[in-house]
Amino acid sequence: MAKITKDTIIGDILDIAPQTAPIFLSIGMHCLGCPSSRGETVEQACMVHGVDVNALLEQLNANIGE
């Protein structure tokens, strides 16, 4: 998978790298199965949940690089 950016759709991340689900859950994104959340970008989800998008991107990209 290419690098995850703030414009990457959460559903795409979960489809390609399901091991990232615990990262989303750990920051309060408990609605990963909802159709609306799967269609959100990383930036949109961070805005809704009050999460620093750059910090989340760091975690996600480190995880998929392992």
PyMOL commands that set and color helices and strands:
alter all, ss='L'
color gray80, all
select helices_A, chain A and resi 10-16+18-26+35-38+42-49+53-65
alter helices_A, ss='H'
color red, helices_A
deselect
rebuild
show_as cartoon
